[in-house]
Amino acid sequence: MPNAAFYKKHRERLLLESKLRKNWRKKTPEQNFSTYLKSLYGITTERYNDILNSQNGKCAICKGDEVHRRHLSVDHCHETGQIRGLLCVRCNAAIGHFKDDSKILKHAIEYLEEWYDVGLAFSK
C-alpha cells in the first residue's frame, strides 16, 4: 500500500486520475480511453494504436498478447514522461516493483539463473 510520501509526491497525478474516473461513467469507453491517454500521457488514441501496431499488438517485454484489462498499459519514464512502449499488466507491475532500475533487474536475472542451475543439480 502506498505511503504518505508517495501520495505527496504524486498528489497532482492522483487527483487527476480521480477526476477522470468520476467522469468516465458519463462517456463511452472510447471517449474515456482517449481522455485518459491525452490527460496522463499527452498522446492520442491514434498514437497509442501506432505504438500497439509497431509491437504487433503484444507486450513490449514478454511479447504476450494476453490483456487483463481492455488495453495494454502505457509504460513511461517517470522522470521525463517519455513513453517507452506498451506493456501487459504483469510486466508493467514487475518493472514498477523493480523501480525501473536495470541494475536491480540484472541482479534478478543473475539470481534466477544461479538458482535455475542449482535446481537442476537438485533434480538429478
LUMDOBA-626414 format. One record per atom (N, C-alpha, C): x negated, y negated, z. Coordinates in steps of 0.001 Angstrom, whole numbers, padded with zeros to 6 digits, always signed. Each point is the difference from the previous one (the first is absolute). Layout:
BEGIN
XYZ/...
//
This chain:
BEGIN
-000844+001178+000000/+000844-001178+000000/-000892-001244+000000/+000266-000944-000874/-000826-001213-000051/+000055-000769+001313/-001101-000665+000308/-000069-000752+001240/+000222-001488-000248/-000085-000789+001071/+000265-001440-000087/-000977-000700-000943/-001256+000422-000014/-000990-000631-000879/+000383+000218-001467/+000507+001184-000305/+000432+000284-001363/+001133-000939-000393/+000997-000130+000872/+001134-000869-000297/-000430-001448-000153/-000929-000434+000841/-000478-001375-000098/-000716-000229-001331/-000850+000937-000386/-000769-000126-001230/+000897+000040-001237/+001026+000833+000023/+000846+000222-001172/+001400-000602+000154/+000156-000982+000896/+001311-000559+000320/+000750-000481-001235/-000647-000806-000836/+000688-000560-001161/+000476+001090-000953/-000845+000964-000247/+000377+001095-000912/+001150+000806+000585/-000041+000289+001293/+001059+000775+000631/+001332-000754-000025/-000051-001312+000212/+001218-000802-000064/+000573-000009-001413/-000879-000105-000991/+000441+000023-001388/+000638+001342-000330/-000631+001088+000426/+000557+001327-000254/+001371+000144+000662/+000132-000512+001214/+001275+000060+000710/+001075-000779-000751/-000357-001192-000463/+000940-000823-000761/+000423+000710-001285/-000957+000614-000680/+000317+000721-001228/+000949+001164+000270/-000255+000745+001078/+000857+001138+000332/+001436-000439+000249/+000169-001160+000663/+001354-000493+000295/+000761-000325-001281/-000698-000459-001012/+000645-000377-001255/+000178+001160-000967/-000617+001128+000254/+000023+001123-000927/+001407+000527-000264/+000805+000057+001025/+001329+000592-000174/+000875-000803-000955/-000335-001261-000197/+000789-000863-000858/-000356+000159-001470/-001088+000664-000296/-000487+000109-001371/-000025+001449-000458/-000188+000176-001298/-000160+001351-000537/-001408+000489+000338/-000230+001300-000035/-001347+000520+000283/-001082-000600-000903/+000336-000232-001275/-000987-000576-000919/-000370-001423+000413/+001004-000782+000398/-000263-001369+000455/-000830+000012+001277/+000320+000923+000899/-000748+000103+001254/-001476+000264-000272/-000260+000973-000866/-001373+000374-000284/-000749-001154-000660/+000645-000675-000919/-000609-001139-000675/-000340-001110+000994/+000931-000308+000896/-000229-001024+001022/-001136+000409+000935/-000007+001259+000395/-001034+000547+000877/-001387-000149-000633/-000127+000413-001258/-001292-000086-000690/-000473-001439-000132/+000895-000875-000392/-000353-001401-000218/-000368-000673+001320/+000769+000244+001043/-000225-000664+001283/-001263+000472+000709/-000228+001296-000004/-001124+000532+000770/-001294+000111-000791/+000107+000271-001297/-001212+000250-000779/-000196-000965-001161/+001004-000833-000275/-000116-000983-001068/+000003+000593-001393/+000613+001179-000145/+000046+000633-001322/+001449+000247-000419/+000188+000167-001279/+001322+000308-000542/+000190+001506-000074/+001236+000388-000220/+000300+001416-000203/-000721+000516-001238/-000121-000855-001012/-000705+000390-001228/-001463+000317+000295/-000647-000829+000825/-001406+000243+000363/-000125+001304+000782/+000928+000226+000934/+000021+001245+000765/+000083+001190-000964/+000923-000098-000954/+000176+001089-000963/-001228+000183-000887/-000689-001093-000330/-001250+000109-000764/-001041+000793+000786/-000119-000311+001278/-000953+000726+000854/+000416+001463+000090/+001286+000231+000222/+000519+001366+000109/-000281+000787-001279/+000228-000615-001151/-000265+000672-001275/-001488+000281-000186/-000860-000936+000428/-001445+000218-000129/-000474+001155+000877/+000767+000310+001046/-000311+001129+000889/+000802+001244-000389/+000632-000035-001154/+000823+001121-000478/+001099+000384+000983/+000508-001003+000728/+001100+000235+000931/-000398+000751+001250/-001298+000087+000262/-000498+000785+001135/-000763-000864+000992/-000142+000513+001211/-000781-000661+001044/-001443-000160-000479/-000586-001168+000240/-001362-000280-000446/-001038+000863+000721/+000335+000544+001164/-000975+000800+000758/+000208+001494-000221/+001158+000518+000377/+000204+001457-000051/+000524+000479-001352/+000387-000930-000855/+000531+000288-001336/+001315+000762+000050/+000625+000029+001170/+001295+000652+000128/+001113-000896-000501/+001078+000624-000428/+001137-000785-000453/+001169+000095+000974/-000271+000549+001174/+001021+000119+001025/+000180-001359+000668/+001186-000540-000092/+000291-001296+000593/+001021+000220+001110/-000350-000399+001228/+000888+000216+001141/+001002-001132+000151/-000298-001095-000639/+000949-001095-000077/+000297-000192-001478/+000687-001051-000319/+000371-000229-001398/-001199-000372-000855/-000992-000657+000589/-001145-000515-000745/-001301+000357+000703/-001094-000006-000773/-001323+000118+000609/-000310-001307+000722/-000812+000077+001031/-000385-001177+000780/-001033-000819-000757/+000077-001316+000161/-000983-000900-000608/-001178-000096+000963/-001131+000562-000396/-001209-000079+000815/-000732-001293-000352/-000414-000716+001039/-000678-001279-000221/-001032-000232+001073/-000977-000843-000317/-001012-000403+000966/+000644-000980+000966/-000094+000277+001287/+000630-000865+000996/-000759-001308+000189/-001230-000046-000451/-000788-001242+000093/+000309-000945-001149/+000030+000528-001238/+000152-000844-001183/+001401+000031-000595/+000784+001030+000329/+001321+000159-000583/-000026+000660-001367/-001200+000296-000519/-000118+000607-001326/+000586+001409-000006/+000799+000281-001010/+000624+001313-000134/-001019+000981-000562/-000105+001164+000672/-000953+001026-000425/+000668+001086-000807/+001254+000285+000282/+000703+001055-000712/+001274+000366+000728/+000617+001091-000430/+001231+000490+000604/-000278+001358+000623/+000493+000175+001225/-000287+001214+000752/+001267+000635+000543/-000043+001315+000171/+001093+000681+000678/-000053-000387+001483/+001057+000276+000702/+000089-000388+001405/-001139+000620+000812/-000307+001262-000257/-001034+000688+000787/-001393-000625-000223/-000352-000242-001250/-001323-000585-000289/-000085-001434+000518/+001081-000754-000138/+000016-001366+000493/-000192-000019+001515/+000693+000881+000697/-000144+000077+001453/-001402+000461+000383/-000535+000960-000738/-001326+000537+000319/-001068-001073-000079/-000031-000776-001094/-001057-001013-000088/+000250-001124+001006/+001251-000212+000343/+000305-000971+001055/-000542+000455+001339/+000164+001283+000299/-000521+000534+001259/-001525-000038+000040/-000621+000074-001164/-001458-000110-000091/-000451-001447-000172/+000932-000932+000197/-000283-001445-000003/-000618-000471-001317/+000333+000654-001107/-000533-000353-001323/-001522-000015-000016/-000623+000792+000863/-001455+000004+000153/-000589+001237-000675/-000723-000217-001095/-000558+001128-000745/-001023+000783+000819/-000686-000646+000938/-000975+000727+000835/+000718+001024+000872/+001121-000401+000566/+000762+000937+000831/+000513+001148-000866/+000481-000320-001194/+000481+001050-000902/-001120+000959-000391/-001200-000530-000245/-001140+000871-000324/-000327+000924+001164/+000071-000535+001219/-000243+000837+001181/+001072+001087+000122/+001238-000365-000316/+001083+000984+000048/-000243+001108-001020/-000450-000361-001196/-000301+000996-001041/-001128+000915+000452/-001054-000591+000546/-001127+000804+000489/+000461+000958+001098/+000833-000502+000895/+000530+000823+001088/+000794+001180-000557/+000896-000276-000938/+000811+001071-000580/-000851+001015-000746/-000991-000476-000744/-000875+000908-000741/-000822+000858+000955/-000485-000600+001066/-000785+000743+000994/+000856+001098+000625/+001208-000332+000400/+000848+000979+000651/+000591+000997-000976/+000085-000356-001260/+000437+000951-001012/-001024+001128-000093/-001292-000375-000046/-001051+001009-000068/-000016+000861+001253/+000179-000600+001168/+000041+000754+001257/+001186+000947-000002/+001148-000498-000468/+001208+000827-000061/-000181+001212-000882/-000712-000164-001134/-000280+001133-000868/-000876+001014+000698/-000971-000482+000784/-000888+000909+000713/+000773+000807+001034/+000967-000645+000692/+000778+000683+000999/+000979+001000-000598/+000409-000247-001230/+001005+000885-000595/-000608+001285-000548/-001336+000074-000027/-000656+001210-000533/-000213+001027+001071/
//
